[in-house]
Amino acid sequence: MASHASALKAHRQSLKNREHNRQLRSRLRGALKSIRTAIDANDLTAAKAALRQTVSLIDKMATKGIIHRNAAGRYKSRIQGRLAAKSQAA
């Protein structure tokens, strides 16, 4: 265990940041899952509404460095592509 005051503080901060990042990643996974289920259920209006909020969440996480910016672009591209394909088929 760390013994310096600065190391103890850094440890406390890392625990707090890890928990915060874990909660944000969990929110992201849930949001992506809700969009996918809405698209699969042909509920395009709900999917489009959830898409706006999810894209905002993805952008915030990429800006803060919780996820990589390429991963953020990949998530957005895939869900927008699925929604576009489903709306063209309908």
N, C-alpha and C positions, 0 to 999 in steps of 0.2 A: 504494500500500500504506500502511496505517496506520503511524504512527510512535510514537504514545504507548503506553505500557505497558498502559494500561487498554483502549485500542482493540485492541491485539494480543490481549489476553486475551479480550475480547468476541468477536473473530473466531474464536479457537480454540473458544470455547464454542458459537458458532453452528454451526460445522462438526460438532461432536460432537452437538449437539441435532438438527441436520438429519438426520444419519445414523440416530440413534435413532428419530426420527419416521418416517423412510422405512422402517425395518425393521418398525415396528409397523403401518404402513399395508399393507405387503406381507403380514404375517401375517393381517391382517383380510381382505384380498382372497382369500387362500388359504382361510381358514376359510369365508367366504361361498360360495366356489366348491365346497368339499367338501360343504357342506349342500345346495346346489342339485343336485349330481350324485347325492347319496344320495336326494334326493326324486324326481328323475327316474328313478332306478333302482328305485323303490318299496322302498327299504331304510329304512323309517320308524324302526326302532329306532336305527339308526346316526345318522339325521338328528336324532332327539330328543336323543341323547347329545351330538352336536356342537353342537346349538342352545344348550344350557346353557353350554358353554364359550365359544361365540361371543358370546352376550349379555353374559357377564361381560367379555370383551375389549372389546366395543363400549362398555359402561358405563365401563370404566377409561379408554378413550381420550377419551370425551366429558368425563369429569371433569378430565382433564389438559389439555384444550383442543386435542388433536391433531385431533379432528373436532368439528364443531359439534353441539350437543345435538339440534337438529332433524334433522340427518343421522343421528345415532345412533337416534333414534326411528323415522325412515323405514326404516333398515336392519332394525331389529328387527320392525317392523310387516310389512314385506314378506316376510321369511323365515317369520315365524309364520303369516301368511296363506296362504302357499304350502303350508306343512306341514299346516295345518288343512284346506285344500281337498283335499289329496291323501289325508289320513286319512279324510275323509268319503266320498270316492269309493271308497276301498278297503273 
